[in-house]
Amino acid sequence: MISGCRVHITGSAAADCDGELLRVAHEYVRALTDELIGRGGGLVLGVGSEPTGVSGEPCIFDWTTLEAVAAAGDSAPQGPLLRPERFVGVASQRGLEKIPSTRAATWGRCRARSDFGLEVAPPGWRMAGIIRERQVARGDVLLVLGGGAGVEHLAEAYREDGKSVVPVHSELGALHNDGNGGGTFLHERALACASQFFRLRDGCGSAAARLANLRLSAGTDAHKLASETADLLDDLRPRPAFYVRLLAAPHDDFGAVERFFRDVVDVVVEERGFTPREMGLGKPETAFMNVEIFEALHRAGLVVVDLTGVRPSCMMELGYALGRGRRVVVSARKGTQLAFDSDKLATYFWDDACSPDRQIAEYRDWFDRYSELPPIVAPLQR
């Protein structure tokens, strides 16, 4: 799961946090960042000032992660195929002005990387909220350590988008002394309903049992905890790719569509780090299928739409996915007459007369070119 994904490490500590606990927390964050980079992962990074507590230790972890990125080899091993920006800094214009002079060299090395991207939010109202929106858009997994109201809001935004949230229990407090307890509050909630925060691949044990080990104190072996955390992140179930397709077995095109999905789509989707999800396959999660369909569409990491047969239900689900701003890949059997306006969408027309190997190669190329397109309507600048 880590390879090709961006992990967002966030949180803070109170100004009066115990110095030894905060030192161990930074050691843990640094060791975890090194583990993630070494396993082929990317990062979403905060950029700005670096407030320190009474102990002299920084109260936030942004520059600890940025230091690790700066020290890593450029285009480190197993970099993502579809994301040249493996490391993405998200900042406000004011935040960039507050970068400490002591961090200038680190910031310079990060900016010089070929795999580093910077996204700067426009000036305006509710800047913190805009930055969080953009962090959610660029991240795949959120890891929370300490913090207050800001990280709690960020965690809800990640969860609403169908992305994993892994909180660590600690007594760090929060820089602004707000919220319900930040990472510790979220950790306790997640222990009671782990599946609402993240899911593990089959055969990787109990999510709650694995989460229970993620506890940080002044006496914690930071490197051991970092390794356990990276193992858990590696075992996360890849985000679902929800299939919208012809499912009526009596239809003349059903056999060809079924072969295309089993022989071609499944192969490429799994290669690119997604878990195929299709109604009628696997264990249902609700008693009413219509609810499950739209909940799955709402939080899918990718929506794979095949319009062969031009079914009204498929058109409705395609429209929902587009309106929700999901990543969408569209296909149809060669010869399908698409309805207006779906015929204006980039569509892969597959030919079932081709060999599976040729179809896989062609579909893979199509997927790589069209699966990261922006939403049809971009959000307004605030």
C-alpha positions, -999 to 999 in steps of 0.1 A, spaced: 0 0 0 28 25 8 45 23 -26 31 50 -49 10 65 -21 14 99 -4 12 98 34 3 130 53 19 131 88 2 159 108 -1 170 144 14 192 170 24 194 207 15 219 235 41 245 242 45 231 277 47 195 265 73 173 283 106 178 265 116 141 265 82 130 251 85 157 224 120 146 215 109 110 212 80 121 190 103 139 166 126 108 166 95 87 157 84 110 129 119 111 114 122 73 116 87 68 101 94 92 73 126 73 65 107 41 65 80 54 41 105 68 17 125 36 18 94 16 10 86 37 -21 61 61 -5 55 98 -10 45 125 14 22 155 18 41 182 37 34 213 56 57 243 50 59 274 72 71 285 106 85 263 133 72 273 168 91 258 197 80 249 232 95 256 266 118 226 262 133 241 231 119 213 209 97 222 179 60 219 186 52 208 150 66 180 129 67 196 94 104 204 93 113 169 107 96 154 77 111 180 53 146 172 66 141 136 58 129 144 23 159 168 18 183 140 28 168 113 7 181 104 -28 163 122 -56 137 100 -73 142 74 -46 135 37 -52 100 25 -63 87 60 -70 51 62 -82 45 56 -119 17 81 -123 28 108 -99 60 126 -108 55 148 -77 62 122 -51 65 148 -24 41 177 -23 43 207 0 11 226 6 15 261 20 0 296 22 19 325 8 22 339 43 36 305 55 63 306 29 74 340 42 77 325 77 102 298 69 129 301 95 164 312 83 177 281 100 157 259 76 167 277 44 192 250 34 167 222 40 140 241 20 165 247 -8 173 210 -11 136 201 -11 128 227 -38 157 214 -60 144 179 -61 130 166 -94 102 148 -75 90 176 -53 60 198 -60 47 229 -42 11 239 -41 5 275 -28 -30 284 -17 -43 318 -28 -47 346 -3 -82 349 11 -107 341 37 -104 309 59 -69 301 47 -64 271 70 -95 255 56 -83 260 20 -49 244 29 -66 214 44 -88 209 13 -57 209 -8 -39 185 15 -68 161 13 -68 163 -25 -31 154 -27 -28 129 1 -38 92 3 -34 84 40 -35 106 71 -14 98 101 -22 119 132 1 125 162 -11 150 188 -28 182 177 -62 196 183 -92 210 164 -73 214 131 -62 177 129 -97 166 139 -112 185 111 -85 172 87 -92 136 98 -130 141 91 -122 155 56 -99 125 48 -126 101 60 -153 118 41 -132 114 9 -129 77 16 -92 78 26 -75 61 55 -69 78 88 -44 62 113 -42 80 146 -14 75 172 -21 77 209 1 102 228 -1 129 255 15 156 234 -14 180 236 -20 207 210 -1 238 200 -33 259 203 -48 240 232 -80 234 214 -101 204 201 -111 172 219 -77 156 222 -64 154 186 -46 121 178 -55 106 212 -92 114 208 -92 100 173 -72 69 184 -99 61 210 -126 66 185 -109 44 159 -104 16 184 -141 14 189 -149 14 151 -116 8 132 -133 1 99 -146 37 98 -110 49 99 -91 23 78 -92 -12 65 -65 -39 62 -60 -63 34 -74 -98 39 -52 -119 61 -35 -90 78 -51 -94 112 -75 -72 132 -74 -35 125 -82 -26 161 -56 -50 174 -29 -35 152 -40 1 160 -38 -6 198 0 -9 195 3 26 181 10 44 214 38 69 220 53 79 254 86 92 267 99 56 270 89 44 236 114 28 212 108 53 184 123 32 157 104 1 166 71 20 167 80 36 134 85 2 119 52 -12 133 34 19 119 50 15 85 40 -22 85 4 -12 93 4 13 65 18 -12 41 -10 -36 50 -38 -10 43 -63 -22 18 -58 -2 -14 -85 23 -22 -115 9 -41 -120 12 -78 -158 11 -82 -171 -6 -113 -200 8 -132 -209 -16 -160 -235 -38 -176 -246 -65 -151 -277 -79 -168 -267 -115 -177 -294 -119 -204 -280 -89 -224 -263 -98 -256 -231 -78 -246 -228 -93 -211 -204 -120 -220 -180 -96 -238 -182 -71 -210 -175 -97 -184 -144 -110 -202 -132 -74 -207 -134 -67 -169 -120 -100 -158 -92 -103 -184 -82 -66 -188 -97 -41 -163 -90 -62 -131 -54 -66 -142 -47 -29 -148 -67 -16 -118 -48 -39 -94 -15 -31 -111 -21 6 -104 -28 0 -67 -66 -2 -64 -90 -28 -51 -117 -37 -76 -152 -33 -62 -183 -45 -81 -219 -50 -71 -227 -87 -69 -191 -97 -61 -179 -99 -25 -197 -95 7 -224 -67 7 -220 -40 33 -256 -28 36 -290 -44 33 -301 -21 5 -279 -23 -27 -289 12 -40 -275 28 -8 -243 7 -11 -238 18 -47 -240 55 -40 -219 53 -8 -193 34 -28 -194 60 -56 -192 88 -31 -159 76 -16 -143 56 -44 -107 63 -52 -115 56 -88 -147 50 -108 -143 27 -138 -173 32 -161 -181 10 -191 -210 22 -211 -215 -8 -233 -253 -13 -236 -259 23 -227 -278 14 -195 -297 43 -178 -284 31 -144 -248 34 -156 -255 69 -170 -269 79 -136 -239 65 -117 -215 82 -142 -232 115 -136 -229 111 -98 -192 103 -101 -185 133 -123 -205 156 -101 -187 143 -70 -154 150 -86 -142 115 -85 -114 102 -108 -133 85 -137 -121 63 -165 -147 56 -193 -148 27 -218 -172 10 -241 -172 -18 -266 -163 -8 -301 -194 2 -320 -213 15 -290 -233 47 -298 -228 68 -268 -256 92 -257 -252 129 -257 -233 143 -236 -214 112 -227 -199 110 -262 -179 141 -254 -159 123 -226 -126 107 -234 -136 70 -239 -115 39 -245 -133 17 -271 -122 -18 -267 -123 -45 -293 -130 -80 -280 -115 -95 -312 -81 -84 -299 -60 -107 -277 -61 -101 -239 -24 -91 -239 -29 -64 -265 -60 -51 -248 -42 -50 -214 -13 -30 -230 -37 -6 -247 -60 -2 -217 -30 4 -194 -17 32 -217 -52 47 -217 -55 44 -180 -22 61 -174 -31 90 -196 -67 96 -184 -71 84 -148 -56 116 -133 -77 142 -151 -91 171 -130 -128 175 -123 -150 188 -151 -157 220 -130 -128 233 -109 -136 248 -75 -138 286 -74 -108 304 -59 -118 319 -25 
